[in-house]
């Protein structure tokens, strides 16, 4: 079976959807599926299986910036790739994001499987509602990665959506060498924008011991302001954008993975990354994150925006007591239920149904 997986976001930039697309492609190929990934790329493609569709354009979306490619040249490349590859099934992630996925949806042709990731109303769907209501009927099978994403899609587009969750490449995290540390270390993964709550985590750091360090990966619109806020404090290590292998090693090596987001999270892949690496997880108590973890069972959850509560939870996790040890063990078991291999099997069953339909 030849499957084309289309991502609307730049595959050379870090992101939850991009990670799912690339991981799913690897898992499908391991199962004997000829999976090819199509998407924008701002530089060399991250994998030989990727067909680049041009550069992306940063666009405001859901309190963040989405690196999409809505330009005519990307549409033409998409059309050409679909024609040349002659896929049996085309899998669209975020089908209504302007760019390659929407182009493929409008073209129709091969059986289409659509996966919805977004939590919260889409301005794109609202602005082009007639086109959206027409286009959703072109999807042979519709899926959503969380209850929040499913509710969003049902509210804006109607119809029914199968719940598939997201996946994690367990072996990659468990086999990664632990990055060395020089003391108690917390790690933050995420774009530096208000909804990710990095400012709250920095406030919480001021309530922790002077020996506690914070690794801050990635960057964003708040990077410069927050770097000025921390000054030359050696406890804060600004890593910038890091490679996937380094990310896995640092997640394995840190003492706590912290996700202090304020809103807008439909699932929480970053939490899965911590669970799979055997690292204690502290996160905001958001509905999307509760799809992945249970407070007090496999992670510590605190009220969004509460820096004092966050500091207390981080301190408890850093002490590595019996409660934390039990949470880590439970977290590893929880992560196994989200393996990318299992997710690939679920999608393969959908592809077969789409072909049959």
N, C-alpha and C positions, 0 to 999 in steps of 0.2 A: 504494500500500500504506500502511495506517495502522498505525504501530508505537507501542506504549506502552512506555517505558523506565522501570522503577521502581528507585529508589535507596532503601535503608533508612536512610541517614545524612543529616543535615541539609545541604541544598544551599546554605545560606548560610554554612556553615563550611568552611574549607579542609580538603582530604583527598584521598587518592589515588583512592578510588572515585568521589567526587563529581566530581573533575576529569575522570575517564574518561567518566562518564555525560554531563556537559555537553558535552564535546568530541565525543563520538560523536554526540550529537543534532545538533550543528551540521554535522558531516560528512555525516550521513545526509540532512539537509534540503538540503544543497548538491547531493546526488545525486538529488533529486526525491522522497525518501521523506517522508511526513507523519509526522514523529516528534514525539511529545509526551512530556515527562518528568514523572514523578510522584515526589514525595518530601517529607519534612518540611522546613519552612523556619522559621527563627527570625528573621523579619523579611521584608522585601519579597523576592519571588522574584528570583533572579539573572539570569533570562532570561524573555522573554515566552512562551517555549514551556513553561514550568514550571507545573504545577498543584500548589499547596502543599497538604500534607495535615496541617498543624498543627505545633506546636512539638515539639522533641526533648527527650529526657531523657538526660543523661550517664550512661553505664553502663560499668562496668569490663569490658574485653575484650582478651585477648591482650597484656597489659602496657600497655594504653592505655585511653582513654576513648572509647567509641563514642556518638555523638549520635544515638540511635535514637528511634522513636516507637511503643512497644508498647501504647499506651493504646487503649481502645475507640473513642474519637472519631476517631483516625487510621484505624482499621480501617473505620469507617463511611464516612469520606471516600473511602477507597480503593475500597470496594465501589461507591459512588455514581459515582466517576469512571470506573471500568471499565464500568459499565452505560451511562453517558451517552456515552462516547467510542466504544464498540463497535469496539475495535481488531481488526485482522486477526491480529496477533501481539503477544504481551506478552513483553518482555525483562526478566528479573529479575536484578539484580546482588546477589550474596550472598543466594540464595533462602531460606536458613534463619535469617537475622537477624530477630529479633522485630520485628514492625511490618508495613509495607505489603507487602514482598516475600513474607513468609510468609502474609499474608492472601490475596494473589493466588494463591499456590501452592495453598493449601487450597481456594480457590473453584474452581480449574480453569477451564474455559470455553475461551477462545481458546488456540491453540497456544502453548506456553510454551518460551522459550529461557532457560536459566539459566547465568550466568557466575559462577564461584567465584574469589574473590581471595585468600582467607585462607590463610596458611601457619601451621600449628600447630593442634592439636586445638581444636574448638569445644565449650565447655561447654554451649551451648544444644542442639547436636545430641546430645551425650551424655546430657543430662538428659531429652530427649524422643525417645529413640532410636526407639521404635515409630512415632511420628508422622513422624519424619525418613525412615525406611525406606519408609514408605507414600508420603510426599510426593515423594520423589525420582523415583518412577515417573511422576509427573504431568508431568515435564519432557520435552518432545518432543526437545530437543537440549540436551546438557550441555557446557559449555566451561570452561576454566580458564586463568588469565592467566600461569601459570608451571608449571614442573615441580613445584615445591614445593606450589603450590596444588592441582595435580592429584593429587599423592601424598596430600595431606591429605584431599581429597574421596573418593578411592578407599578409603583406610583406614577412614574413618568411615561412608561410605554405599555403597561398592561401585560397580560399573558402570564404564563408560568415559567419558572426558572429552576433548574436542578441545582442542588447545593453540592459543590465539589471541594470547597476549602482550597487552601494553597498547599504547596509541598516543600520539603526540605531535603537536600542531598546529605543524608545522615553521615555516610562514610567519609565524605570530604571534611566535615567538621571534626569527626572523631579521630581521624588520622593526621590532622594538621599538627605540626610541632608547636608547642606552647611558646608564645613570645616571652622572652625574659622580662621581669619587672624588678624594680629597685625598692619596692615597698607596697603597701596596700594600694591597689589600682582599680579605678572605676573606668568603664568605657562607655562612650556615647557614639551611636551610629545614627546618622540622619542629617537631612539638609538643615542648614542653619537659618530657619525661618520661625516666626513666632509660634505657629501651631505645634512645633516639635518640642517646645518647652526647654530648650537648652539654657535659657536665661534663668529658669527656675532651678535647674540643676546647679548652675554656678552659684546661686544664692545658697543652696543647700551645702555646697562645698565649704562655705564660710562658717558653717556650724560643725564641721568635722575636724578631726585632728590635723595638725600641720604636716604630718607624714603621709597623708592620703593624697594620691595623685589622680588626675583625670586625663585620660586619652580622649581627644575630641577629633573624630574623623570627619571627612567631607568639608563642605563650605556652603555658603549661601548669602542671602542679602543681609543677614545679621552678623556675619563673621567679623567685619572690621570693628563694629560697635562693641561686640562682646570681647574681642581681643583687647581693645582699649580699656574695657572695664576690668579685665584681669591683670592688665599691665605686664610687668615682668615677673609675676609670681611664678616660680618654677614648678608649682604643683600642677599647672595647666600645660599640657603638651598638645599643641595644635598640629595635627597630622596632615591636614588637607585631604585630597582625594588619594585613596590607597588602592592597590591592586587587590583582587579577590583573595589571592593566597595570603597576603599580609593581613587582610581583614579576618580570615578564619583563624590564623595563628594568634592574633591579638585577642579575639573573642575567647580562644582557649586559654590564653595566658593571663588575662585580667582576673581580678577577684570578684567583680560584679559587673554585669551588663545592665545599664540603666536606660529606660525608655520613658522619659517624663512628658510625653505628648499631652497637649491640652484638648484636642478634638480632631475630628476628620480621619480617624483610623478605622478602616472597615475590617481589618483582620489582625495584623501584627506579625509579619514574617520575621522582624527583628527579634521578637521574643523567641520564636522557634530556633533561631540561630544560637541564642544563648543556651536554650534547653539542650539542643543537639550537641553542643560543645561541652556540656557538663559544667556550665558556669551559673552561679546564682543570678537570678533575674529580679530586678526591682523596676516596677513600671507604674504608670498612672492607671487608675481604676476606670477604664473606658469600656464601653460595650464591645467595641471591636477587639480589644485585647482579651476580654473574657471569652472570646471564641477560642482562644489558644490556651490560656492558663486559668487556674482557679486560685483565688486568694488564700494564702496559708497552706496550700497543698503543694504547688510546684513553683510558686513565685510570691513575692510580696507586692501588693498593690496599695497605692496611696491616692488620696484625693487629688485630682488634677490642679496644678498651680499652688499646692501647699508645700512650700520649701521646707518647713519645719518637720512635717510628717515624712517628707522624702528623706531628709537627713537622718531621722531616726531609723527608717527602714534600711537605708544604706549602711548605717553603723551596725545594725543587727546582722546584716548579710556579711559584712567585712569581718565580723568576729568568728565566722565559720563554726558556729555551735551545732549541737545535734539537730536542732530544728532545720537549720540551713542544709545540713548533710542529707536529711530526709527529703527536703524539697528538691535538691539536685537529683537524687535517685528517682523521685517521682517525675521530674522534668524529662529525664532521659526516656522513661517509659512513655510519657506523653508525646515526645518528639517522634517516636517510632510509629505512632498512629498517623503521622503526617508525612510519611516517607514519599519522596518524589517517584520512586518506583511504583508504589501503590497508586499514586495519582495518574501516572502514565497508563496503568492498566485500566483505570476508570475512563480515561479519555479514549483509549482504544475501543472500548465497548461503545462509546458514543459515536466514534467514527464509523464503526460497523453499522450502527443504527441509522446514521445519516446516509450512508451508501444505500442501505435497504430502502430508505424512504424516497 
